[in-house]
Amino acid sequence: MNIGHKIKELRVQKGLTQEELADRSELSKGFISQLERDLTSPSIATLVDILQCLGTNLEEFFTNTSSEQVVFKKTDFFEKYDADLKSEIKWIIPNAQKNMMEPIYLTLDTGGSTYPDNPHEGEEFGYVLNGNITIHIGNKTYKAKKGEAFYFTPNKKHHISASGKTGATLIWVSTPPSF
């Protein structure tokens, strides 16, 4: 971690000059300048004083939390159309494969389906937004239509296909991510 760079960011956010920060923390402007360029390191006591002048503390300063994105727009989505399967997958939460669950927005054209997925640990959940689908789990099939949900443990080969003449759209969530 570049302590100096982070101190400079905090100072600029607070609208302070190097001289103002130096005055408040009873240090020299030269020391603040060298610190911000990582040419020197402060003692713990000095760092505590500087951080106090910047309105934070050691714990907050060293907690490496970046602002978490909560809302995702269409421009964040990643889309893939598969002409062979007559299906389109939209990953509606970017990089969700690093999360515990991975939701997708799935559109199946008439006669469309997903690739068969091999058995794996986890859980699968879906909600049908439009149309009718068939859920294939092992040698069994289950029907679901608009407004219905499904849930299963993917311990057998499985996939989803559109039933009927209109295709289907659904939200499908897998944990752990497997799409």
Backbone bond lengths (Angstrom), bond angles and torsions (degrees), N, CA, C in turn:
res aa  C-N    CA-C-N  psi(-1)  N-CA   C-N-CA  omega(-1)  CA-C   N-CA-C  phi
1 M - - - 1.450 - - 1.514 108.88 -
2 N 1.318 114.84 134.59 1.459 120.99 175.49 1.520 108.62 -88.87
3 I 1.308 116.24 95.83 1.466 121.42 -177.51 1.526 110.36 -59.73
4 G 1.324 116.28 -43.70 1.456 120.46 -177.81 1.512 112.93 -60.70
5 H 1.301 116.17 -44.60 1.467 120.32 -179.79 1.523 110.62 -62.19
6 K 1.318 116.18 -41.45 1.464 120.30 -179.39 1.534 110.80 -68.28
7 I 1.315 117.18 -38.28 1.479 120.73 176.67 1.526 109.64 -63.04
8 K 1.335 116.33 -43.26 1.463 119.82 179.17 1.526 110.32 -60.89
9 E 1.342 117.62 -44.07 1.466 120.85 178.38 1.527 111.19 -57.86
10 L 1.330 116.47 -45.21 1.470 120.54 179.18 1.523 111.21 -63.67
11 R 1.331 116.48 -42.41 1.466 121.14 179.89 1.526 110.16 -61.13
12 V 1.323 116.94 -46.30 1.462 121.50 -179.29 1.536 110.20 -64.76
13 Q 1.345 117.16 -40.55 1.469 120.54 177.17 1.524 111.31 -59.65
14 K 1.312 116.49 -36.03 1.476 121.21 -179.69 1.524 112.13 -81.92
15 G 1.330 116.74 -5.87 1.456 120.42 178.61 1.523 113.72 72.90
16 L 1.330 116.74 29.16 1.470 121.01 -179.08 1.523 110.40 -102.19
17 T 1.320 115.44 146.76 1.458 120.09 170.87 1.528 107.57 -84.20
18 Q 1.330 116.19 167.61 1.464 119.42 175.81 1.518 110.14 -59.70
19 E 1.338 115.88 -40.09 1.463 120.23 -178.85 1.539 111.17 -64.52
20 E 1.334 116.92 -41.36 1.467 119.91 179.30 1.530 111.17 -64.42
21 L 1.328 116.59 -41.53 1.467 119.76 178.01 1.528 109.83 -65.71
22 A 1.329 116.62 -40.88 1.464 120.57 178.76 1.528 110.74 -61.24
23 D 1.322 117.25 -44.33 1.473 121.29 179.12 1.526 111.13 -61.89
24 R 1.318 116.29 -45.91 1.469 120.10 -177.47 1.526 112.48 -65.89
25 S 1.324 115.87 -34.42 1.468 118.95 -178.09 1.527 112.72 -97.70
26 E 1.350 116.74 6.65 1.458 123.48 178.43 1.525 112.36 57.31
27 L 1.346 114.23 45.54 1.458 122.16 177.08 1.526 108.18 -126.16
28 S 1.325 116.07 173.50 1.461 118.42 178.46 1.533 109.81 -88.98
29 K 1.340 114.99 154.48 1.464 120.19 177.27 1.531 109.50 -61.53
30 G 1.315 117.45 -37.08 1.465 122.27 179.03 1.522 111.85 -61.34
31 F 1.352 116.03 -40.21 1.463 119.56 179.34 1.534 109.81 -64.98
32 I 1.331 117.29 -43.75 1.472 121.22 179.09 1.529 109.66 -62.15
33 S 1.325 117.08 -41.91 1.459 121.77 178.99 1.537 110.90 -61.04
34 Q 1.334 116.38 -46.94 1.468 120.14 179.13 1.527 111.13 -65.91
35 L 1.310 116.13 -38.33 1.468 120.88 179.73 1.520 110.12 -62.72
36 E 1.332 117.06 -45.84 1.466 120.95 -178.58 1.523 112.24 -65.78
37 R 1.314 117.51 -24.37 1.469 121.25 178.11 1.532 111.23 -95.74
38 D 1.331 116.44 8.88 1.466 123.19 -179.50 1.524 112.80 56.86
39 L 1.318 115.76 35.37 1.465 120.88 176.46 1.520 110.99 -92.86
40 T 1.325 116.38 -13.56 1.464 121.68 177.30 1.518 108.21 -145.54
41 S 1.313 116.04 161.34 1.465 121.32 178.27 1.520 109.16 -121.36
42 P 1.330 116.47 138.37 1.470 118.92 179.55 1.523 111.12 -83.45
43 S 1.311 116.20 157.20 1.466 119.43 170.13 1.524 106.89 -71.16
44 I 1.302 116.71 166.48 1.475 120.71 178.77 1.528 109.82 -59.86
45 A 1.309 117.40 -44.52 1.462 121.02 -178.99 1.527 111.19 -61.70
46 T 1.332 116.76 -41.64 1.461 120.78 179.08 1.528 110.58 -66.72
47 L 1.325 115.98 -41.59 1.469 120.12 178.57 1.524 110.47 -62.27
48 V 1.320 117.13 -42.35 1.472 121.50 177.52 1.522 109.81 -58.65
49 D 1.335 117.65 -44.76 1.467 121.77 179.02 1.533 111.37 -61.65
50 I 1.325 116.60 -46.44 1.468 121.08 -179.55 1.526 110.21 -61.54
51 L 1.319 115.67 -46.47 1.468 119.73 -178.55 1.520 111.67 -63.84
52 Q 1.312 116.04 -37.29 1.465 120.13 177.72 1.535 109.85 -62.21
53 C 1.313 116.65 -40.31 1.460 120.59 177.69 1.532 111.71 -67.31
54 L 1.316 116.00 -23.80 1.463 120.77 179.62 1.527 112.23 -94.77
55 G 1.329 116.61 4.52 1.457 121.03 175.38 1.511 115.11 78.69
56 T 1.324 117.32 27.24 1.465 120.29 178.41 1.521 109.22 -140.66
57 N 1.330 115.93 -173.69 1.465 120.68 179.31 1.524 109.20 -139.35
58 L 1.327 116.03 177.44 1.467 120.36 -177.14 1.527 112.42 -58.97
59 E 1.332 116.17 -44.55 1.472 119.51 -177.26 1.519 111.21 -60.40
60 E 1.329 116.97 -50.01 1.459 120.31 -179.57 1.531 111.39 -64.93
61 F 1.324 116.24 -37.58 1.461 121.15 -178.06 1.525 111.17 -64.22
62 F 1.330 116.58 -40.88 1.461 120.00 -175.59 1.528 113.50 -93.58
63 T 1.322 117.61 -5.36 1.457 119.49 174.72 1.502 106.80 -75.62
64 N 1.303 115.28 120.85 1.454 120.82 -173.31 1.523 111.00 -94.79
65 T 1.313 116.54 60.92 1.459 119.85 178.69 1.509 109.35 -101.43
66 S 1.320 114.58 123.12 1.453 118.57 174.41 1.519 107.28 -92.35
67 S 1.300 115.63 157.85 1.453 117.50 -178.63 1.525 108.72 -65.37
68 E 1.297 114.99 128.98 1.452 122.82 -174.81 1.521 109.39 -87.96
69 Q 1.322 116.27 130.12 1.458 120.12 176.44 1.515 108.30 -75.16
70 V 1.312 116.95 130.12 1.456 122.22 -177.96 1.526 110.63 -110.12
71 V 1.323 117.43 -38.88 1.452 121.44 -177.98 1.527 108.60 -108.00
72 F 1.337 115.56 134.87 1.453 121.27 -179.13 1.527 109.06 -119.89
73 K 1.317 115.58 131.88 1.463 121.59 -178.94 1.524 110.02 -98.77
74 K 1.328 116.18 169.28 1.463 120.75 178.78 1.523 111.90 -54.85
75 T 1.317 116.26 -33.32 1.466 119.59 -178.90 1.539 111.67 -69.15
76 D 1.331 117.77 -16.25 1.466 121.84 177.01 1.527 112.11 -84.40
77 F 1.340 116.51 -19.74 1.460 120.87 -174.37 1.523 110.82 -68.99
78 F 1.328 114.90 151.37 1.463 121.77 172.30 1.520 106.50 -114.59
79 E 1.333 117.65 128.03 1.458 121.46 -174.31 1.518 111.07 -118.52
80 K 1.342 114.82 144.96 1.464 120.37 176.61 1.522 108.34 -143.00
81 Y 1.325 116.45 121.63 1.455 120.88 176.27 1.519 108.31 -101.73
82 D 1.327 116.92 134.19 1.456 122.78 178.45 1.526 107.64 -115.06
83 A 1.323 116.65 103.82 1.462 121.42 -176.80 1.529 111.69 -64.07
84 D 1.328 117.62 -35.16 1.471 120.58 179.79 1.519 111.58 -62.82
85 L 1.322 116.82 -40.84 1.475 121.14 -178.49 1.528 112.74 -92.92
86 K 1.327 116.46 -5.96 1.464 121.27 -176.70 1.527 110.70 54.69
87 S 1.326 115.02 50.06 1.465 119.51 -178.23 1.521 110.39 -142.87
88 E 1.331 114.53 153.25 1.453 121.31 175.33 1.520 108.22 -129.31
89 I 1.323 115.17 129.26 1.463 121.08 176.31 1.517 107.60 -108.43
90 K 1.342 115.65 132.37 1.462 121.30 172.27 1.521 106.71 -116.93
91 W 1.326 115.43 116.95 1.456 119.80 173.44 1.517 105.31 -80.08
92 I 1.319 117.05 105.64 1.458 121.35 -171.16 1.526 112.89 -87.93
93 I 1.315 117.34 -10.32 1.463 122.75 172.21 1.529 106.15 -122.54
94 P 1.336 118.01 103.30 1.462 120.12 -177.37 1.531 111.95 -57.56
95 N 1.303 115.79 142.99 1.471 123.62 178.41 1.521 112.83 56.93
96 A 1.332 117.57 28.94 1.465 120.69 -178.77 1.522 112.28 -67.00
97 Q 1.332 117.57 -16.21 1.461 119.27 -179.73 1.525 111.54 -62.58
98 K 1.320 117.80 -15.93 1.467 120.37 176.25 1.524 111.34 -88.84
99 N 1.324 117.28 -8.01 1.460 122.29 179.50 1.522 110.62 -90.93
100 M 1.311 117.02 179.34 1.463 121.22 178.91 1.525 111.99 -78.42
101 M 1.314 117.47 -24.66 1.455 120.26 177.39 1.515 109.53 -136.88
102 E 1.339 114.95 156.09 1.455 120.60 -177.17 1.529 109.26 -131.98
103 P 1.320 117.08 105.44 1.460 119.63 177.41 1.525 111.07 -88.06
104 I 1.319 115.71 140.51 1.461 120.49 174.09 1.521 109.00 -129.67
105 Y 1.308 115.51 156.95 1.460 123.64 172.61 1.516 104.45 -105.65
106 L 1.309 116.93 115.06 1.461 122.05 -172.95 1.515 110.04 -111.61
107 T 1.321 116.29 128.24 1.461 122.41 174.31 1.521 107.81 -115.45
108 L 1.317 115.77 123.89 1.461 121.58 177.66 1.521 108.07 -112.82
109 D 1.325 116.94 121.20 1.451 120.34 174.31 1.530 108.45 -70.01
110 T 1.320 117.66 170.33 1.461 121.32 176.01 1.527 108.59 -53.42
111 G 1.320 116.76 125.41 1.462 121.35 -178.42 1.520 113.59 79.14
112 G 1.307 118.36 4.43 1.457 121.80 -177.89 1.517 112.87 -80.25
113 S 1.330 115.79 161.35 1.467 120.94 178.64 1.518 110.06 -156.23
114 T 1.322 114.80 172.10 1.461 120.83 172.51 1.523 107.74 -95.76
115 Y 1.316 116.31 165.22 1.455 119.47 172.88 1.526 108.78 -67.72
116 P 1.324 117.84 143.43 1.476 118.97 174.21 1.528 109.44 -62.14
117 D 1.320 116.06 132.90 1.459 122.36 -179.79 1.514 108.23 -106.34
118 N 1.311 116.31 135.03 1.459 120.88 178.94 1.519 111.10 -71.01
119 P 1.331 117.47 159.32 1.464 119.88 177.72 1.531 110.73 -56.32
120 H 1.329 115.51 143.33 1.463 120.72 177.81 1.516 108.30 -155.82
121 E 1.323 115.09 164.91 1.456 119.28 176.08 1.516 109.11 -71.69
122 G 1.311 116.20 157.11 1.454 119.74 174.71 1.505 112.74 121.39
123 E 1.344 113.59 -157.64 1.452 121.66 -177.46 1.521 108.81 -144.43
124 E 1.326 116.03 153.78 1.458 122.34 177.81 1.527 107.74 -127.51
125 F 1.320 116.00 136.73 1.460 121.75 178.37 1.514 107.85 -138.04
126 G 1.316 116.40 144.83 1.454 119.85 176.10 1.507 111.89 -149.94
127 Y 1.329 114.97 158.43 1.463 122.60 176.99 1.524 107.02 -135.96
128 V 1.334 115.91 123.65 1.461 121.40 -177.10 1.532 109.37 -83.22
129 L 1.318 116.08 118.60 1.459 122.17 -179.68 1.526 111.73 -86.39
130 N 1.328 116.64 -37.85 1.466 123.00 -179.92 1.512 109.66 -150.59
131 G 1.320 116.33 148.55 1.452 121.74 174.34 1.516 113.64 80.89
132 N 1.331 114.18 -165.23 1.462 123.27 -178.99 1.517 109.00 -128.02
133 I 1.313 116.37 142.74 1.467 120.87 178.70 1.518 110.31 -129.98
134 T 1.319 114.30 161.75 1.455 122.18 170.18 1.514 107.23 -120.36
135 I 1.320 115.40 128.32 1.464 121.06 177.60 1.529 106.02 -100.18
136 H 1.309 115.98 122.28 1.466 122.39 -178.94 1.525 107.94 -104.03
137 I 1.331 117.19 116.84 1.465 122.31 178.86 1.526 106.55 -128.42
138 G 1.335 115.24 109.86 1.459 118.86 -175.22 1.525 108.74 61.75
139 N 1.355 117.23 -128.48 1.465 119.80 178.96 1.527 112.69 -100.12
140 K 1.338 117.23 14.15 1.463 121.99 178.53 1.525 110.40 -108.32
141 T 1.337 115.32 152.55 1.460 120.55 175.82 1.528 109.33 -128.08
142 Y 1.321 114.57 149.84 1.465 122.23 -179.75 1.523 107.46 -135.55
143 K 1.315 116.64 138.90 1.463 122.06 -179.94 1.528 109.77 -100.70
144 A 1.309 116.31 143.90 1.466 122.26 173.96 1.525 107.43 -143.80
145 K 1.320 116.39 143.39 1.465 121.07 -179.56 1.518 109.89 -125.42
146 K 1.325 114.76 177.23 1.460 121.94 -179.08 1.526 110.28 -46.72
147 G 1.351 115.81 130.36 1.455 121.35 177.76 1.516 114.01 88.12
148 E 1.323 117.55 -1.27 1.467 120.67 179.08 1.526 110.07 -107.55
149 A 1.322 114.46 156.35 1.463 121.19 -179.23 1.521 109.26 -119.22
150 F 1.321 116.03 161.92 1.463 121.14 173.60 1.523 109.11 -136.39
151 Y 1.309 114.25 156.57 1.465 121.52 -179.65 1.523 107.11 -153.47
152 F 1.342 117.57 133.02 1.462 120.04 176.46 1.524 110.52 -157.57
153 T 1.314 114.25 161.16 1.457 122.15 173.01 1.529 106.54 -92.65
154 P 1.318 118.34 122.67 1.472 121.14 -172.85 1.539 113.09 -81.66
155 N 1.322 116.15 57.47 1.467 119.83 -178.20 1.525 112.63 -91.01
156 K 1.330 116.79 7.18 1.460 123.06 174.52 1.526 107.73 -135.41
157 K 1.329 115.75 162.16 1.460 119.23 175.46 1.529 108.07 -57.22
158 H 1.345 117.15 138.95 1.457 119.76 -174.12 1.529 111.59 -151.08
159 H 1.325 114.40 154.27 1.461 121.87 173.14 1.524 109.07 -163.70
160 I 1.319 115.78 172.75 1.463 122.13 -179.18 1.522 108.61 -125.15
161 S 1.316 116.33 140.99 1.462 120.82 175.42 1.521 109.64 -132.28
162 A 1.338 115.07 154.22 1.464 120.66 176.60 1.522 108.15 -78.18
163 S 1.329 116.71 135.93 1.461 120.91 174.61 1.514 107.37 -111.21
164 G 1.275 116.33 152.45 1.460 119.06 178.63 1.511 111.66 88.48
165 K 1.318 114.79 -168.72 1.468 121.09 -171.18 1.525 113.42 -104.48
166 T 1.336 117.21 2.84 1.466 118.09 -172.79 1.523 114.71 -113.48
167 G 1.305 118.92 -6.63 1.460 119.33 -173.20 1.520 108.90 78.43
168 A 1.321 116.81 -170.54 1.466 119.83 -177.34 1.520 110.31 -158.83
169 T 1.324 115.13 155.85 1.464 121.54 170.66 1.521 107.54 -129.73
170 L 1.316 115.65 143.77 1.452 119.97 -178.86 1.511 110.86 -155.35
171 I 1.312 115.02 159.80 1.455 122.62 168.79 1.517 105.33 -98.58
172 W 1.332 117.10 129.55 1.457 121.49 -178.49 1.527 107.26 -128.15
173 V 1.313 116.53 127.41 1.457 121.95 -178.46 1.513 109.42 -120.47
174 S 1.312 115.92 129.02 1.457 121.86 179.86 1.527 108.84 -120.04
175 T 1.321 114.67 139.79 1.453 119.59 173.41 1.526 107.92 -136.98
176 P 1.299 119.96 128.80 1.462 126.08 -9.68 1.518 110.37 -67.45
177 P 1.329 118.43 165.71 1.460 121.51 -177.80 1.522 111.78 -55.03
178 S 1.329 115.31 136.69 1.457 118.75 179.29 1.514 112.49 -142.16
179 F 1.322 119.42 -2.43 1.462 120.92 -177.33 1.510 111.01 -77.02
